[in-house]
Amino acid sequence: MLIEVPFEVVELEKNSYHLFVKCKLNGEQYGDLVIDTGASKTVLDRNFVDQYRSMEKEEESVQSSGLGGGKIDTEMVEVSSLQIGDLEVFTIRLALIDLSEINQMYEKYCNRKISGLLGSDFLLQHQACIDYHRKRLVFRNSD
């Protein structure tokens, strides 16, 4: 079954574009995620997520770094659900990081905030395809 979800192309600066997709977290929080094929893990802003279960250090270990190479304080957590369009994934593990500085940039350039980054782990698991012409993120749901 294919699930198509519209995305928005946001121009941050001249010829600098990001793709935004709407999400719903834990059945009640709404936000925008940036589709980021270069991010190995899906991450959410720790200031956005209200309810989660922390993972034991031995259970899940992750090191994150930004483009500048500096280490980023990362916590692996489990949330009850993440919904993107009609695709809803239950009991999902994600990384939490502080996106305050990134959100300052988004507010400056496009008066928006992001809730996180939809990374390659999620995109690969759900066999996502980005249809730029139709502005659709297409998931191949295996159910």
Salt bridges, closest charged atoms under 4 A:
GLU4 OE1 - ARG134 NH2 2.42
GLU8 OE2 - ARG112 NH1 3.05
ASP32 OD1 - LYS22 NZ 3.04
ASP32 OD2 - ARG112 NH2 3.02
GLU59 OE2 - ARG53 NH2 3.80
GLU59 OE2 - ARG93 NH2 3.42
GLU60 OE1 - ARG93 NH1 3.09
GLU75 OE1 - ARG46 NH1 3.46
GLU78 OE1 - ARG53 NE 3.28
GLU78 OE2 - ARG93 NE 3.79
ASP131 OD2 - ARG134 NH1 3.19
